[in-house]
Each structure stands twice: as structure tokens, then as C-alpha cells.
């Protein structure tokens, strides 16, 4: 599924530092015999294994032919383990496509071959099990919303959440042990979220925290925090460039043209007229001043329901298949089951609701979700904003319907 969290890359990356500081006997022998050729390393995913040769797809996008010699030292670590003392021996026959490897050895002159002195592996099955546990943990022990304030000195973040249409303030407590990550300005992938200091989080950001809530669920002691700045745009399509992978829209709020990038992870959908009309009708019937959309969202143009990071399912405010949009997650479920649209399905003059990355001066915002067929919704109420319907965190994960990372 698009936009999946690839915890395996993150999990392995956490162990690389330990790997580099520890030498196995095979590595020491290789260093002594190849003093003129310093050891190189490669990190990637197994594409194929053919006798003594492993085809490795590196994280840099290259393809390496890794030769396993009789002297190659093979070890296996479980996700989360950071010390080679915890590693267990591994035989080449146990390696399968999809396993993650850290390889050290001698790189060939062509840059496409590699003689391995040591291989440290993480099995795909182990990673999948860890992902399932983390996914369940995010679903059961997390809270998210719109950042109201940040106090880096006391390690607290105040966020405004939305549950069933009711606004609630929650205090997120962060310690030195809390993992704090932030989405890159041009990325929509959770595994590309980078470690960041608390000072980078600002009011208006979307934030999700996983940890232990107190009894009143007014505070959470966070084990992990992920934040990001997202753009919500309601606009009219001006043009599209399939070759460049971009579209241009006129932002209805600013009346200014905006260029947006479409990636392979962007979710494009088009509402059927009767669905759009049903949402529009519900918007018209919403209590004055309540600001509640068809999903119970507040209508703040910056969002605030705080659904979880891509691939980390969030809460569901109504039973799946109930036929009612009790929360944003339920609309996301319906959205994820709709057929994907293509850029060619949208024509000049179409009204669009878009949630995108923040972007930068040199990099256009990347579309996370684009929804067409929304003319009735925009006409129904001035409260209709993209983030009322679209989760800025998910790329088809459906807000908790059991998406896999």
C-alpha cells in the first residue's frame, strides 16, 4: 500500500553505529591482509540469492553483486538489537529476498561488485513482526492533533485534539529518552522523518505522540513524537504536466497560483457526485459555530485531528461498514477503498481539495492527498477545508482500518 512506514530501514539504521565500532575476527583478518584496500560497507535489501552471490539493492539505489566467501562471517540481529554480542550465527541458505543486510568487505573497481568479509542480517519476518507490534502500539497508545504551544525548557507540548467533534487539550511530556522525529519539507514518507530537536516543533504543526496516557487522557508521557508542517489547499485546477509530474492550481484562499508535485506515493481520488452531495448536505446541517465537518473535524484550516503517521494506524470513531462518517478515519477508510484516479481524470476548472507537504523555496510541495469532485462541498459552506476530510498523515492507510506498513 502506498505510503507505508518502512520500519525496517529505520530499525536497521539504529544499529549501524554499533556495527561500525565493533570488529569481528574475520574483519580484523581482512584488514590485515588488505591494508591497501580499506573496508567498504553497503546497506540494503536482498533482491536475490544465487549460490554464493547475493544481489543487494542498496539504500542509495544501486545494485551490488555481493560474493560470499568461505571466510565471510554471517550474523543475524533482531530488530531493536544494537550490540553484536546479541547476534546469532547465520547460514547463507537462510537469507531470503526482502531481508536487510549490512555488508562489509572490499568493493570492486567497477563499483558493482563486492567481496564480503562480514554480513549482518535482519530477517524480513522479524521486521514484519516488529512492525505489527509497533503498529498496534501506535493504534492503542497514541494521541495526535494540532500543536498549540511548545515549552522546550520543561519538555512539554500542548496539542489540541478532536474526538467525535469535541475539542480537547492534551499535554505531551518529552524526556531525553523520547524519540523525536520530524517530516522533511519535501517528503511524505515516515521512514524519511529525521531526528529533530524539540525547538523545531511550532504552533500550527501536526503532531502525533506514542506513549503512556494518564487516567484522564489529558497527558501522555511520550516514547516517540512525530511532527510535521502540512499545507491544506482548496483550489481550481489550471493545468497539469504529466511529464514533469506537476499540477498548477489557483488557491481559493489567496487567489495565487500554486505548483504542486505529484509523486508515486501521492493519493489521487475523485468523489462520485452523490457522495460529494451527501457531504455537502451534512455540512449545511452542521450547527452554527460548531465548525464540525462530516468527520467531526474542527474546520481549522491547519487540521488538528492528528491521525497517525503513514502506516501507523490511528483511531476509528465508528465501526467499519457502518455507513456513517463518525470520524475522519472513517472517511479515510472509504477514500482508501475508492479506485485511484489519474492526473488525466482532472480537467482545467475542476475544484480540488489538496493536502501537501510544506515544500521549500526550491522544492514544490508534494501532494499527499488530492480529492476531486468537491464542487458541492466547497459551495455548501465556507467551513469546508481540505483537512476537514483528508488526513495529512496518511497516504491511503485509511486512518486505522488495518493498513500494513
N, C-alpha and C positions, 0 to 999 in steps of 0.2 A: 504494500500500500504506500502511496506517496507520502512523503514527509515523515517516514518512520524514524524513530530515535535509534541510532546505531550505538547502543551502549558498548558494544564490543570494542569499538575503536577507542572510546573514552576509557573503558576499563583497562585496556592494554596500555594505553598511553600513561596511565598512572604508575605502571611498573617499569617503564623504560629507564627511569633514573636509577633504579636499583640495579637493573641489568648492567648498565654501563659501569657501575662501580665495583662489580663482582667479577672475578675471573674464574673460569673453570680450568681444570688441568689441561684440557685439550686446547683451550685458548692460550694458556701460557706456553705450551709446547709450540703452538703455531707462531706465536710472537717471536720466539727464539729462532725459529727456522726461517721466518720470513721478515727479518728485521728491515729489509729494504722495501717491503711492501706492507705498510700499515694495515691493520684490520679495518674492514669497512663493515657497515651494518645496513640492513634493509628491513623495513617493517611493512607487512601487507597481509593479503588474504590468499590462501591456497586456491588456485584455479584448477589444477590437475596434478596428479602424481603418476609418473610412469617409471616404474622400476626405481632407479636411483636418482631420478631427476624430478624436481618439483617446479612446476610453473607457478610463479608467485606474482600476483597483481599487487604492486606496491601502492602505498597511500599517495605517492606522488603521481600515480597514473601510468607508470612504466610497467613492463612485463619482463621478469627475470627468469632465466633458467638456472635453478639452484641445484648444483650437484652435491649429493650426499655421499661422503666418503666413509670408508670403514672406521676412520678415526673421528668422524663427526660425533659430537656429544649432543644427544637429544634429551630434552627435558620438557615436562608439562607442568604448567601452573594453572590453578583455578582462578577465575575472575575475582579480583579483590586481593589476591595474594601479592605481596610486594617483595618478598625475600626468597632468594633461590634456595635457601635452606628448607623451604616448604615445598620445593619442586619434587616431582617424582619422575623416574626414568620413563622414556617413551620409545617405542619402536617405530620405524618408518611406516610399517604396514598400517599403523593406527591413524596416520594422517589422512584426512579426507578434504574434499573441496569444501570451502567455507571456513575452515579452521584459520585462526590467526597465528602468524609467525613473526618472531623477531629473530633474524638470521645474522650471524657474524661470521666473517671469513674474508676471502680475497676476491675482489671484483675483477672480472676480465677486462682486457683492454677495450673491448667493444662496448662495455657498459651494459651488456645484455646478459652476461653470464656471471656466475657466482659459485665459488667453491666454499662450502660451508664448513667452518670449524666447530660451530655450535648452533643449535636451533632450539629456541624456547617457544613452546606452542600453548595456545589456549583453544580448547575444543569448542566447536560451534554449538554442540549440545549443552555444554556447561554454560556458555554465554547465553543461550536461549533460556535456560533455567533461571539464571540471574536476572535476565530481562523480565521474566514473568513475575518474579518476586518484587522487583523494583516497580513494575507497572502496578501491581496490586497495592504496593505501599503508597505510591502516588495517588491512587484512587481513594484509598481509605484514610490516609493521614496527611492530606494536604489542604491548603486553602489558597485562594488567589483573588486578586482584584486590582483596583486602581490605587497606585501609591498616592497618599495624601501628604506625608512628610517623612523625612529621614533624619535620625539623630545618630550620626556615626560615633559620637563620643560614648553614648550609652548602649550602642548596638541595637537600636530599636527602629523599626519601620512601621508606620501606621498605614494600613490599607483599608479601602472601602470595598466591601464585598456585596454581592447581590444574590440573595437566595429567595426564590419564589416571589421576586419583585420587591422584597423588603431589604432596605439598605442597612448594613451593619458594619461597624468599625472593628478591625482586628489588629492587635499589636503583634508584630513578628519580632522575636528576640533572636539576635545573631551573636554567636561567640566566635572565638578564634578557630574552633573546630568546624564551624559551619562552612560548607562548600558554597561559594557564591560565584555564579556564572552570569554572563550577560550575552544576549544575542548580538552578533555583529550587525552593523548597519546595513550590510548588503546580503545577509544570509537569512534563510528561513529554516535552517536545519539545527536541531537541538544539539547534535554532536559537534557542531561548529561554534557553539556558545563557549566563550572564553572565560577563564577565571578573571574576576574583576573586583576591585575594592568597593566597599560599601558606598564610598563617596560618588561613584558613577551613577548610582540609582537616584532618580529625581522625581519630584512630584509630577504626576501625569503618566508615569510609566506603568506598564502592566507587569505584575509580579506574581509568581507562584512560589509557595514555600511548603516544604515537606518536613514533618516533624511531629512532636508530641503536643497536642492541644490540651488546654486546661478544661476543667469540667464545664465551664460556661461557654467554651469555644470562643472566648474573647481574646485569648493569647495563644501563640504557638511557639514552642522552643524549636527553632529550625535546624534541621540537619543539612538541608540543602535549599538554596534560593536561586531562582532563575528569573531574570528580568529582561525587559526589552522595551524599546520605543517603537510604536507602530503607527501607521497613517491610516485613517479612515476617509475615504473619498466617495462622494456621490457625484457623478458626473455624466456628461454626454460624450459618446464616442465620436471623435473627429476623424481618426484614421488609424490604420494598423499596418505594420510592416512585418510580414511573416519571415522574411529573410533575416532581418535584424532581431526578430523576436521582441518587438516593442509595440505598444499602442499609445496613442495620444488621446487624452480626454480633456474636456473643459470642466474644471472643478466648479460645481454649482455654488459652493460657498464663497470662493474667492474670485470666480469668473476668469481665472487664469488657466492657460494650457498647462498640462502636466504630462510628461512622458514616463511611461512605466515599462519595466522589463518583465517578460514572461519567461519563466524557467520550466524545466521538466517537472518540477515539484509544484508548480502553480496549479491551483484547483479552479477550473472554469465550469460554471453551471448556468443553466438558463431555466428560470421558473416557467411552468406552464401557466397560461392565463388564469385558470380557475384557482390555482394555488396563490398566485400574487393577489388576486381579488379577495381571497379569504383573509390573507394577512392584512390587506388594506382595510377591510371591514372591521377587523379586530382593533386596528389602530384607531379608527374613528370612534369606536366604542370605549376606548381606554379612558379612565377617569381624568378629568381636567387637572393638570398639575402633577399627576402621579408619575408621568414620564415612563410608564411601563409599556414595553413593547410586547409583541406576541410571544416573547420568550421570557418575559419578566425582567428584561434588561432596563437599565435606568434611562437610557437615551442620552447619556453624556457622550459627546462626540469622541471622547477618547476611549470609551469602553469601560470595563470595570467588572464584568462577571468573573474574569480571571480563570478561564478554563485552562487546563494544564498544558505543559509543553508538548510539542508534537510527538505523538507516540506514547505519551504518558497520560492515560485516560483520566478524565475528570468525573464530576458528579453528574448524575442524571436525575432531574427533578420530576420525572414522570415515567411510568412504565413504557418500555419499548412497545410499539404497536398499539398504543392506546388511542391513537388518532387525535391527540391533543398536544399542543405545544406548551408543555408545562415549564419549559426552561430552554435556554439557549442550546444545551446539549441535545435536546430532543429535535430541535430544528436542524442541528448539525447531523444528527443521525439520518434524518430524512434527506438532507442535502447529499450525504455520502452515498446514499442508495440511488441517487439520480444519475443518469448517464452523463459522462463527461462531455463538455461542449468543446468546440474548436474555435479558434480565433475567427475563422471564416463564417461561423454561425452568427456573428455580431456585425451589424452594418452601421454605417455612419448615421448618427442621430439617435441610436439606441441609448437608453438610460441604463447606467451601470452602478452597482454598489461594489466597492473595492476595499479590501484590507491589504496593506502592503508594508514592507519593511521601511525603515526610516530613510534609507539611502544616504547619499552624501553629495557634495558639490560635484564630484567627478563620477559618481556611480548612481544611475537612476534607481529609484525604489523598485524592489522586486515584488510582484504580485503574489500574495499568499492565497487569497480567495477573490474571485471575480464572479459576480452574480448579475445576470441579465434578466430581462423580462420584468423589471421592477417599476415600470412606469406607474401602475396603480398605487404602489406603496408610497412612492415619493409624492404623488398627488394627494394622498389621503391625509397626510399630517406633516407638519413642519418638524415633528419629533422624529421622523423616520431618518435614521442614520445607519450606515453600513454596519457599525459594531453592534447595533441592536439585534441583528440577525446572524452576523458572521463572527466566529471566534478568531481573534488574531493569532492564537497559538496553534491552531490545528490546520492540517493540510489534508483533510478528508478523514481524520481519525474519528470524527463523529462524536466527540465530547463524551466518550465513555462507553461506547457500545461494544467494547471488547476488541478494539483495534490492536494489532500486533506491531511491535516496533520493527 
